[in-house]
Amino acid sequence: MKWIAKKFSRKLAFAFSLLFVVPLVFTYVLVIKNYNKDFNINSNSSLRSTEHPNQFISTIQAQNKAKDLSYLLILFSASNIFLGFIIVYFLSEWFIQPVRQITSVANLILEGFLKKRVRFQTEDELADLGRSFNLMVDQLESSINQIKVEKQEIFSVLNTMAEQVIAVDLKGKLFLINPAACKLFSVKIEEVLHKPYQEIIRHARLTELIQNAIITNQIHFETIHLFLPDENIFEVHTLPLKTNGACTGVLLVMHDITKIYKLEQVRRDFVANVSHELRTPLTSIQGFAETLLQGALFDKEHNQEFVEIIHSQVKRLTHLVNNLLDLTSIESGKRQMQLHPVSVDELLEELKSTLIPLTQGNRIEFQFHCDPNLPPILGSREELKQLFLNLLENAIKFNKEGGRVIVDTKLLDDKNLTISIKDTGIGIPENEVPRIFERFYRVDRARSREFGGTGLGLSIVKHIVEAHHGEIKVESKLNEGSTFSVILPFS
């Protein structure tokens, strides 16, 4: 652009020079022409008057003066031409300088320097052009800044979204991906942008959905299962991106509904389990009641047995309903716990004396290693009693004949203590350990029902621990036994 400006200024200088030089040259030509004409006339006259020597000498002197005058005229004209060219050149440079400045600022703006502006010293048409140029740049800068703000807002929303968002152009190149999608597919944004989406998304159904959206130009919704490596369930939306009515790409939005799906499954299982748990004793009660009504009531040999069965089933129902009510009140936070310092050693000794009769049938050995000097726990004595009672009953029920139940208490750190209950019983399969705190979940259903279990005990235990801001851990090996460790903060 500078070279063009220089060329333009030289042409302008040349044009102005011509306007200045041509009249001088024209004047010079006329003078020379008149001089030649006079010289010819004088020459002819001198030839005709050779007989007059004085007149001849005067003619020669006049010719010499004319030559001197022509030389002076040539020198003067050349000086004027040179001086005029210099003056016109600098005038043209002065005129073209604002244009060069505008060109230079325009080039800087093209390179991204939007703060640059044209500075002008005069008040003429070029100054008006400069002001218009600056106004245009101001509007351009404002528009670009607004676009940057809007773009940043969009990226802020995308970066904080829990949903996975991916955008692909018609060539299959990925031009947008948010952090949630990067985390899901274990990639980095800078490594995958502008690359084929097949390199990032290796799930056959997902790639098929994107391809179909590009071809059909239609919105599609589907629920798919991904194994990453655990099973995750996603609601997937594919939406065509359009510009002026034409499809320019596809937007893929994935919403993880794994937790919702599992909660729905838990709800279905809960309803099914409650129905099953209620149906079994109710069927038994109904059957024996009908038998009594049909005449067995007066059968002294069997009526006592039937009434005892009905009574035991009613107790089972009462136990189930009470557990459900306990669990519901704990989960909802409506149960008001009276918090007091509770001695773990005293509480466990009290439970030990209560549970000794249960151990005699299978000759279960109780081993208590409790430190009486441990600081007390700030909690609800009744809730904590229910917690450890459930764990100790399970350790006895699911133990082997001649087995052991070992209770150990110790300080974990300067804020927490650990109560471990270990048994040498049947143990829990490794794949079932994560589910044992679910409602109605039983590892050994037959054995649980044999002892009147409802499948709610461990679920209640977990919620009581959490209500006391604690944690429960499980270690178990099949046919070797289990260890339940309860970590609670002390007062």
C-alpha positions in Angstrom: 0.0 0.0 0.0 2.9 2.4 0.7 4.4 1.7 -2.7 1.0 2.5 -4.3 0.8 5.7 -2.4 4.3 6.7 -3.5 3.5 5.9 -7.1 0.3 8.0 -6.9 2.2 11.0 -5.4 4.8 10.9 -8.2 2.1 10.8 -10.9 0.4 13.7 -9.2 3.7 15.7 -9.1 4.3 14.9 -12.7 0.8 16.2 -13.7 1.3 19.4 -11.7 4.8 19.8 -13.3 3.3 19.5 -16.8 0.9 22.3 -16.0 3.8 24.5 -14.8 6.3 23.5 -17.5 4.2 23.5 -20.7 3.5 27.3 -20.7 7.3 27.9 -20.2 8.2 25.7 -23.0 5.5 27.2 -25.2 6.8 30.7 -24.4 10.4 29.6 -25.2 9.4 28.1 -28.5 7.6 31.3 -29.5 10.7 33.4 -28.5 13.1 31.1 -30.5 10.7 31.2 -33.5 10.6 34.9 -33.5 14.3 35.1 -33.0 14.9 32.9 -36.0 12.5 34.9 -38.1 14.3 38.2 -37.2 17.6 36.5 -37.7 16.7 35.5 -41.2 15.4 38.9 -42.1 18.5 40.6 -40.7 20.7 38.1 -42.6 19.0 38.8 -45.9 19.2 42.5 -45.2 22.8 42.3 -44.4 23.5 40.4 -47.6 21.8 43.1 -49.6 23.7 45.8 -47.9 27.3 44.6 -47.9 28.2 47.9 -49.3 27.3 49.4 -45.9 29.9 47.9 -43.4 28.6 49.7 -40.3 25.2 48.4 -40.8 26.6 44.8 -41.1 28.5 45.1 -37.9 25.4 46.2 -36.0 23.5 43.3 -37.4 26.2 40.8 -36.1 26.1 42.4 -32.7 22.3 42.1 -32.5 22.6 38.4 -33.4 25.1 37.8 -30.7 22.9 39.5 -28.1 19.9 37.4 -29.3 22.0 34.2 -28.8 23.0 35.4 -25.3 19.3 36.1 -24.6 18.2 32.7 -25.8 20.9 31.0 -23.6 19.7 33.0 -20.6 16.1 32.1 -21.4 16.9 28.4 -21.6 18.8 28.6 -18.3 16.0 30.5 -16.7 13.4 28.1 -18.0 15.3 25.0 -16.9 15.7 26.5 -13.4 12.0 27.3 -13.3 11.1 23.8 -14.4 13.3 22.2 -11.8 12.1 24.5 -9.0 8.5 24.1 -10.1 8.8 20.3 -10.1 10.3 20.3 -6.6 7.5 22.6 -5.3 4.8 20.6 -7.0 6.3 17.3 -5.7 6.3 18.5 -2.1 2.8 19.9 -2.5 1.6 16.6 -3.8 3.4 14.8 -0.9 1.6 17.1 1.6 -1.7 16.3 -0.2 -1.2 12.6 -0.3 0.1 12.2 3.4 -3.4 11.9 4.9 -4.3 9.2 2.4 -1.2 7.3 3.3 -2.1 7.6 7.0 -5.6 6.3 6.4 -4.1 3.4 4.3 -1.6 2.6 7.1 -4.3 2.6 9.8 -6.5 0.5 7.7 -3.7 -2.1 7.3 -3.2 -2.1 11.1 -6.9 -2.6 11.7 -6.8 -5.5 9.3 -4.1 -7.0 11.5 -6.3 -6.7 14.6 -5.2 -3.4 16.1 -8.7 -2.0 16.5 -7.5 0.8 18.8 -5.7 2.6 16.0 -7.3 5.8 14.6 -6.6 8.4 11.9 -5.1 11.7 13.2 -5.6 14.7 11.0 -4.2 18.3 11.2 -6.4 20.1 8.7 -10.1 20.8 8.2 -10.8 19.8 4.6 -12.4 16.9 2.7 -9.6 14.5 3.7 -10.3 15.4 7.4 -14.0 14.5 6.8 -12.9 11.2 5.2 -10.7 10.5 8.3 -13.6 11.3 10.7 -15.9 9.0 8.7 -13.2 6.3 8.7 -12.7 6.6 12.5 -16.5 6.4 13.1 -16.6 3.3 11.0 -13.8 1.7 13.0 -15.6 2.7 16.3 -18.7 0.9 15.1 -16.7 -2.1 13.9 -14.8 -2.3 17.3 -18.1 -2.1 19.2 -19.7 -4.9 17.1 -16.6 -7.1 17.5 -16.6 -6.5 21.3 -20.3 -7.4 21.4 -19.7 -10.5 19.5 -16.8 -11.5 21.8 -19.1 -10.9 24.9 -21.9 -13.0 23.4 -19.4 -15.7 22.3 -17.9 -15.8 25.9 -21.4 -16.0 27.4 -22.2 -19.0 25.1 -18.9 -20.7 26.0 -19.5 -20.1 29.7 -22.9 -21.8 29.4 -21.4 -24.7 27.5 -18.5 -25.1 29.9 -20.8 -25.3 32.9 -23.4 -27.6 31.3 -23.6 -31.1 32.7 -24.9 -32.3 29.3 -22.4 -33.4 26.7 -22.5 -31.1 23.6 -20.8 -31.8 20.3 -21.1 -30.0 17.0 -20.1 -31.5 13.6 -20.0 -29.9 10.2 -21.2 -31.5 7.0 -17.7 -32.9 6.3 -17.9 -34.7 9.6 -15.3 -32.4 11.2 -15.8 -31.6 14.9 -15.9 -27.8 15.5 -17.3 -27.6 19.0 -17.1 -29.8 22.1 -17.7 -28.8 25.7 -15.7 -30.0 28.8 -18.4 -32.5 29.8 -18.1 -34.3 26.5 -14.3 -34.2 26.7 -14.5 -35.9 30.1 -17.0 -38.5 28.9 -14.8 -39.5 25.9 -11.5 -38.9 27.7 -10.1 -36.4 25.2 -8.7 -32.8 25.2 -10.4 -30.0 23.3 -7.3 -28.8 21.5 -6.6 -32.4 20.3 -10.0 -33.1 18.7 -11.1 -29.8 17.2 -11.5 -29.9 13.4 -10.9 -33.7 13.3 -13.4 -36.4 12.1 -15.9 -37.1 14.8 -15.4 -40.9 14.3 -11.9 -40.5 16.0 -13.6 -39.2 19.1 -17.0 -41.0 19.2 -16.4 -44.8 18.8 -19.9 -45.9 19.7 -21.6 -47.3 16.5 -25.1 -46.1 17.3 -23.9 -42.5 18.1 -22.0 -42.2 14.9 -25.0 -43.6 13.0 -27.3 -41.0 14.7 -25.0 -38.1 13.6 -24.8 -39.5 10.0 -28.6 -39.8 9.8 -29.0 -36.3 11.0 -26.7 -35.0 8.3 -28.6 -37.0 5.6 -32.2 -36.5 6.8 -31.8 -32.9 8.2 -34.3 -33.8 10.9 -34.4 -33.7 14.7 -34.0 -37.1 16.4 -34.3 -38.4 20.0 -33.2 -41.7 21.4 -32.1 -43.4 24.6 -28.9 -45.4 24.4 -26.6 -47.4 26.7 -22.9 -46.7 26.8 -20.3 -48.8 28.7 -17.5 -46.5 29.9 -16.7 -49.1 31.3 -19.7 -49.2 33.6 -23.1 -48.9 32.0 -24.4 -45.4 31.6 -27.7 -44.4 30.1 -28.1 -41.3 28.0 -30.9 -39.4 26.3 -29.4 -38.3 23.0 -30.7 -35.5 20.8 -29.4 -34.8 17.3 -30.4 -31.4 15.8 -29.5 -30.1 12.4 -27.7 -26.7 12.4 -29.1 -24.4 9.8 -27.9 -21.1 8.2 -30.4 -19.3 5.9 -32.4 -22.5 5.7 -29.5 -24.7 4.6 -28.1 -27.4 6.9 -24.5 -26.6 7.9 -23.9 -29.3 10.5 -25.3 -31.3 13.4 -25.5 -30.6 17.1 -25.4 -33.6 19.4 -26.6 -33.2 23.0 -26.3 -36.0 25.5 -28.0 -36.1 28.9 -26.9 -38.6 31.5 -30.0 -40.2 33.0 -28.2 -43.1 34.7 -29.1 -41.9 38.2 -32.7 -41.2 37.2 -33.0 -44.6 35.5 -31.5 -46.3 38.6 -33.8 -44.4 40.9 -36.8 -45.5 38.8 -35.5 -49.0 38.9 -35.2 -48.8 42.7 -38.7 -47.4 42.9 -40.1 -50.3 40.8 -38.1 -52.8 42.9 -39.3 -51.2 46.1 -43.0 -51.5 45.1 -42.4 -55.0 44.0 -40.6 -56.0 47.2 -43.1 -54.3 49.5 -45.9 -56.0 47.6 -44.1 -59.4 47.9 -43.2 -58.9 51.6 -46.8 -58.0 52.4 -48.4 -60.6 50.2 -46.6 -63.6 51.9 -47.8 -63.0 55.5 -51.2 -61.7 54.4 -51.7 -64.8 52.3 -50.7 -66.9 55.3 -53.0 -65.0 57.7 -55.9 -65.1 55.2 -55.5 -68.9 54.7 -55.4 -69.9 58.3 -58.2 -67.4 59.2 -60.4 -69.0 56.6 -59.5 -72.5 57.9 -60.5 -71.4 61.4 -63.7 -70.0 60.1 -64.5 -73.2 58.3 -64.5 -75.1 61.5 -60.9 -75.5 62.6 -61.6 -72.9 65.3 -63.2 -75.7 67.3 -60.5 -78.2 66.5 -58.6 -78.3 69.8 -55.8 -80.3 68.2 -54.9 -77.6 65.5 -56.6 -74.3 66.4 -53.8 -73.2 68.8 -51.2 -73.9 66.1 -53.2 -71.9 63.5 -53.6 -68.9 65.9 -49.9 -68.9 66.7 -49.0 -68.9 63.0 -51.4 -66.0 62.4 -49.9 -64.2 65.4 -46.3 -64.7 64.1 -47.3 -63.4 60.7 -48.9 -60.3 62.2 -45.7 -59.7 64.2 -43.8 -60.0 60.9 -46.1 -57.4 59.3 -45.7 -55.1 62.2 -41.9 -55.4 62.1 -42.0 -54.7 58.3 -44.3 -51.6 58.7 -42.2 -50.3 61.6 -39.0 -50.6 59.6 -40.6 -48.8 56.6 -41.8 -46.0 58.9 -38.4 -45.8 60.5 -36.6 -45.6 57.1 -39.0 -43.1 55.8 -38.7 -40.8 58.8 -34.9 -41.0 58.8 -34.7 -40.3 55.0 -37.0 -37.4 55.2 -35.2 -35.9 58.2 -38.5 -35.5 60.1 -37.3 -37.7 62.9 -36.0 -35.4 65.7 -32.9 -36.9 67.2 -32.0 -36.0 70.8 -28.3 -35.6 70.7 -26.3 -36.5 73.9 -22.8 -37.9 74.6 -23.1 -41.6 74.2 -20.5 -44.1 75.6 -19.8 -46.6 72.8 -18.4 -49.1 75.4 -21.5 -49.0 77.6 -23.8 -49.2 74.6 -22.1 -52.3 73.1 -22.0 -54.0 76.5 -25.7 -53.5 76.9 -26.4 -55.0 73.4 -24.0 -57.9 74.2 -26.2 -59.0 77.1 -29.3 -58.7 75.0 -27.9 -60.8 72.1 -26.2 -63.6 74.1 -29.4 -65.8 73.9 -29.2 -65.7 70.1 -25.7 -67.0 70.0 -26.3 -70.1 72.0 -28.2 -72.1 69.3 -25.2 -72.0 66.9 -22.6 -71.7 69.6 -21.4 -68.3 68.3 -18.5 -66.8 70.3 -18.6 -63.1 71.1 -15.3 -61.2 71.4 -15.4 -57.6 72.5 -12.3 -55.4 72.4 -13.6 -52.1 73.5 -11.6 -49.3 75.1 -13.5 -47.8 78.0 -11.4 -44.6 77.7 -12.6 -43.7 74.3 -14.4 -40.3 74.1 -18.2 -40.4 73.8 -20.1 -40.0 70.6 -22.5 -37.0 70.2 -25.7 -38.7 69.0 -29.0 -40.2 69.6 -28.7 -43.2 71.9 -31.8 -44.9 70.5 -30.6 -44.4 66.9 -27.1 -45.7 67.6 -28.6 -48.6 69.5 -30.7 -49.6 66.5 -27.7 -49.2 64.3 -25.4 -51.6 66.2 -28.2 -54.0 67.0 -28.9 -54.5 63.3 -25.2 -55.1 62.5 -24.8 -57.5 65.5 -27.9 -59.4 64.7 -26.8 -59.9 61.1 -23.3 -61.0 62.3 -25.1 -63.7 64.3 -27.8 -64.7 61.8 -25.4 -65.1 58.9 -22.6 -66.8 60.8 -21.5 -70.4 60.7 -22.1 -72.8 63.6 -19.2 -72.4 66.1 -18.3 -69.1 64.4 -17.1 -65.8 66.0 -18.3 -62.2 66.2 -15.5 -59.8 67.0 -16.2 -56.2 68.0 -13.4 -53.8 68.1 -13.3 -50.0 68.9 -10.4 -47.6 68.4 -9.5 -44.0 67.6 -9.1 -43.4 63.9 -7.7 -39.8 64.2 -8.2 -36.8 66.4 -11.8 -36.4 65.3 -13.2 -39.8 64.6 -13.4 -43.3 66.1 -14.0 -46.6 64.4 -16.4 -49.4 65.5 -15.7 -52.7 63.6 -18.0 -55.7 63.7 -16.4 -58.8 62.1 -17.9 -62.2 61.7 -16.7 -65.6 60.3 -19.9 -66.3 58.5 -21.1 -66.9 54.9 -19.7 -63.6 53.5 -21.0 -61.6 50.6 -20.1 -62.0 46.9 -17.9 -59.2 45.7 -20.2 -58.1 43.0 -23.1 -57.7 45.4 -21.3 -55.6 48.1 -22.3 -52.3 46.5 -26.0 -53.2 46.7 -26.4 -54.5 50.2 -27.6 -51.1 51.5 -30.5 -51.0 49.0 -34.0 -51.4 50.4 -35.2 -55.0 50.4 -31.9 -56.3 49.0 -30.9 -59.7 50.3 -27.8 -61.7 49.5 -29.4 -64.9 50.9 -33.2 -64.5 50.6 -34.1 -67.9 52.0 -31.9 -67.4 55.1 -33.1 -63.9 55.6 -36.7 -64.9 55.7 -35.9 -67.8 58.0 -34.8 -65.3 60.6 -37.7 -62.9 59.9 -35.6 -60.3 58.0 -37.2 -57.6 55.9 -34.2 -56.5 53.8 -34.5 -53.0 55.3 -32.0 -53.4 58.2 -28.8 -52.3 56.4 -30.6 -49.5 54.6 -31.7 -48.2 58.0 -28.1 -48.6 59.3 -26.7 -46.5 56.5 -29.1 -43.7 57.0 -28.5 -43.6 60.7 -24.8 -43.4 60.1 -25.2 -40.6 57.6 -27.5 -38.7 60.0 -24.6 -38.7 62.5 -22.2 -37.4 59.8 -20.4 -40.7 59.7 -19.4 -43.3 57.2 -19.8 -47.1 56.9 -17.4 -49.4 55.0 -17.7 -53.1 54.1 -15.1 -55.7 53.5 -16.3 -59.2 52.7 -15.2 -62.5 51.2 -17.5 -65.3 50.2 -17.6 -68.1 52.8 -15.0 -66.3 54.9 -17.0 -63.6 56.6 -17.6 -59.8 56.6 -16.4 -56.8 58.4 -18.6 -53.7 58.8 -16.6 -50.6 60.0 -18.6 -47.6 61.3 -16.7 -44.3 61.5 -18.3 -41.7 63.7 -17.1 -38.3 65.0 -16.9 -38.0 68.8 -18.1 -35.1 70.8 
